[in-house]
């Protein structure tokens, strides 16, 4: 069975909004965009590279897909651009239509959780969620995420969209790996605990 892995940048208070750039996502008047960049170091780069090296494709929500498409193909001096260009990108959206503008992109039409559940039944490499908070929360609600790789930054923002929102689904997670980077980011890998299996 294909595993679904969420690879997410978070602050200590759980904010995931706009980690990469000041203009990435200003919804709700968010003014702290780009908060993760001062913490970048080789260990974070290796974690991203390791995760992408095992992927059979990416799972992206519509907002993240459009943001990535508007930014990454223009970054010709960044090796991550080639990885993203060449990766199969599954896009959950009820408003986009095929053909999607970025090469190697496929639309997951209709109910995203049901579409991902079908993908998960296949045998293959991991499918990795990057950003895409709404999609990640929808998959969490259906117990479709097999692993969380959380890059937890030593920063409290006090505002912004969070991965684990109030009123979300109850879940028990088991820590299976952790490392701390030179900049104080904890890279923590968690897997859901299913009592019937443990």
C-alpha positions as CSV (number, residue, x, y, z in Angstrom):
1,X,0.0,0.0,0.0
2,X,1.2,3.5,-0.8
3,X,2.0,5.6,2.3
4,X,0.7,9.2,2.6
5,X,3.4,11.4,4.3
6,X,2.8,15.0,5.4
7,X,6.0,17.0,5.3
8,X,5.2,20.3,7.1
9,X,7.0,23.3,8.5
10,X,5.4,24.5,11.8
11,X,6.1,27.0,14.5
12,X,5.9,26.0,18.2
13,X,2.3,27.2,18.2
14,X,1.5,25.1,15.2
15,X,1.3,27.8,12.5
16,X,2.1,26.5,9.0
17,X,1.0,29.6,7.0
18,X,3.6,31.1,4.6
19,X,6.9,29.6,5.8
20,X,8.8,30.4,2.7
21,X,8.2,34.0,1.5
22,X,6.8,37.2,2.8
23,X,4.2,37.3,0.0
24,X,3.4,33.6,0.0
25,X,0.0,33.8,1.8
26,X,-1.3,37.0,3.3
27,X,-4.8,35.6,4.1
28,X,-6.3,37.0,7.3
29,X,-3.8,39.9,7.2
30,X,-0.9,37.5,7.9
31,X,2.3,39.6,8.1
32,X,4.9,37.0,9.1
33,X,5.5,35.3,5.8
34,X,8.9,33.7,5.3
35,X,9.3,32.8,9.0
36,X,11.1,29.5,8.3
37,X,13.9,30.9,6.1
38,X,16.2,32.1,8.9
39,X,16.3,28.6,10.2
40,X,17.4,26.8,7.0
41,X,20.5,24.6,7.4
42,X,21.9,21.5,5.8
43,X,20.0,19.1,8.1
44,X,16.7,20.6,6.9
45,X,17.9,20.4,3.3
46,X,18.7,16.7,3.8
47,X,15.3,16.0,5.4
48,X,13.6,17.5,2.4
49,X,15.9,15.6,0.0
50,X,15.3,12.3,1.8
51,X,11.6,12.8,1.7
52,X,11.5,13.8,-1.9
53,X,13.8,10.9,-2.8
54,X,11.2,8.4,-1.6
55,X,8.2,10.0,-3.2
56,X,6.1,8.6,-6.0
57,X,4.4,11.9,-6.3
58,X,3.2,15.0,-4.4
59,X,-0.3,15.7,-3.0
60,X,-1.1,19.4,-3.2
61,X,-4.2,21.5,-2.5
62,X,-5.2,24.1,-5.0
63,X,-3.8,27.1,-3.2
64,X,-0.4,25.4,-2.7
65,X,-0.3,24.1,-6.2
66,X,-1.0,27.6,-7.7
67,X,1.6,29.2,-5.4
68,X,4.3,26.6,-6.2
69,X,3.5,26.9,-9.9
70,X,3.8,30.6,-9.8
71,X,7.1,30.5,-8.0
72,X,9.3,27.4,-8.5
73,X,9.5,27.1,-12.3
74,X,11.1,30.6,-12.3
75,X,13.9,29.6,-9.8
76,X,16.3,28.3,-12.4
77,X,19.3,28.1,-10.1
78,X,17.6,26.0,-7.4
79,X,17.8,22.1,-7.6
80,X,14.4,21.9,-5.9
81,X,12.8,23.4,-9.1
82,X,13.8,20.4,-11.2
83,X,12.5,18.0,-8.5
84,X,9.2,19.7,-8.4
85,X,8.9,20.0,-12.2
86,X,9.6,16.3,-12.7
87,X,7.5,15.0,-9.8
88,X,4.0,13.8,-10.4
89,X,1.7,16.3,-8.8
90,X,-1.8,15.2,-7.7
91,X,-3.9,18.3,-7.2
92,X,-7.0,18.4,-5.0
93,X,-9.4,21.0,-6.3
94,X,-13.1,21.5,-7.0
95,X,-12.4,24.6,-9.1
96,X,-9.5,23.7,-11.4
97,X,-9.9,21.9,-14.6
98,X,-7.6,19.7,-16.7
99,X,-5.3,20.2,-18.4
100,X,-3.4,21.7,-15.5
101,X,-0.8,24.3,-16.4
102,X,2.3,22.7,-14.7
103,X,3.7,19.6,-16.4
104,X,3.3,16.3,-14.6
105,X,0.1,17.5,-12.9
106,X,-3.1,15.5,-12.5
107,X,-6.4,16.7,-11.0
108,X,-8.0,14.9,-8.2
109,X,-11.6,15.8,-9.0
110,X,-14.4,15.5,-6.5
111,X,-13.9,14.4,-2.9
112,X,-10.2,14.7,-2.1
113,X,-10.2,12.1,0.7
114,X,-11.9,9.5,-1.5
115,X,-9.5,10.2,-4.4
116,X,-6.5,9.9,-2.1
117,X,-7.9,6.7,-0.5
118,X,-8.0,5.2,-4.0
119,X,-4.4,6.2,-4.6
120,X,-3.3,4.9,-1.2
121,X,-4.5,1.4,-2.1
122,X,-2.0,1.1,-4.9
123,X,1.5,-0.3,-4.3
124,X,4.2,2.2,-4.8
125,X,6.3,4.9,-3.3
126,X,5.1,7.5,-0.8
127,X,2.9,10.3,-1.8
128,X,4.1,13.4,0.0
129,X,1.9,16.4,1.1
130,X,3.7,19.7,1.1
131,X,1.9,22.6,2.8
132,X,-1.7,22.2,1.7
133,X,-3.2,22.6,5.1
134,X,-6.9,22.2,4.1
135,X,-6.0,19.0,2.2
136,X,-3.9,17.6,5.1
137,X,-6.7,18.2,7.6
138,X,-9.3,16.5,5.3
139,X,-7.0,13.5,5.1
140,X,-6.4,13.5,8.8
141,X,-10.1,13.4,9.4
142,X,-10.3,10.2,7.4
143,X,-7.2,8.7,9.0
144,X,-5.4,8.7,5.6
145,X,-2.0,10.1,6.7
146,X,0.5,7.4,7.5
147,X,3.4,9.6,8.7
148,X,4.0,13.2,9.7
149,X,7.4,14.7,9.2
150,X,7.2,18.0,11.2
151,X,9.9,20.6,11.1
152,X,9.1,22.4,14.3
153,X,10.7,25.8,14.5
154,X,11.6,27.6,17.8
155,X,9.3,30.4,17.1
156,X,5.8,31.5,18.3
157,X,3.8,33.7,15.9
158,X,0.6,33.9,17.8
159,X,-1.4,34.1,14.6
160,X,-1.8,32.3,11.3
161,X,-3.4,29.1,9.9
162,X,-2.4,26.0,11.9
163,X,-2.0,22.4,10.8
164,X,-3.9,21.1,13.8
165,X,-6.9,23.4,14.2
166,X,-9.4,23.6,17.1
167,X,-12.1,21.1,16.6
168,X,-10.0,18.8,14.6
169,X,-9.9,15.0,14.7
170,X,-8.5,13.3,17.8
171,X,-5.3,11.4,17.0
172,X,-2.6,9.6,19.0
173,X,0.8,9.8,17.4
174,X,4.0,7.8,18.1
175,X,7.4,9.5,17.7
176,X,9.6,7.3,15.6
177,X,12.5,9.6,14.9
178,X,13.8,13.0,15.8
179,X,16.8,15.2,15.2
180,X,17.6,18.8,16.1
181,X,19.2,21.1,13.5
182,X,22.0,23.6,14.1
183,X,19.3,26.4,14.1
184,X,17.1,24.7,16.8
185,X,14.5,23.2,14.5
186,X,13.3,19.8,15.7
187,X,12.6,17.4,12.8
188,X,10.1,15.0,14.3
189,X,8.7,12.0,12.6
190,X,5.4,10.7,13.9
191,X,3.1,7.8,12.9
192,X,-0.5,7.4,14.0
193,X,-1.2,4.8,16.7
194,X,-4.0,2.4,15.8
195,X,-4.9,0.5,19.0
196,X,-6.2,-2.5,17.0
197,X,-2.7,-2.9,15.4
198,X,-0.5,-2.2,18.4
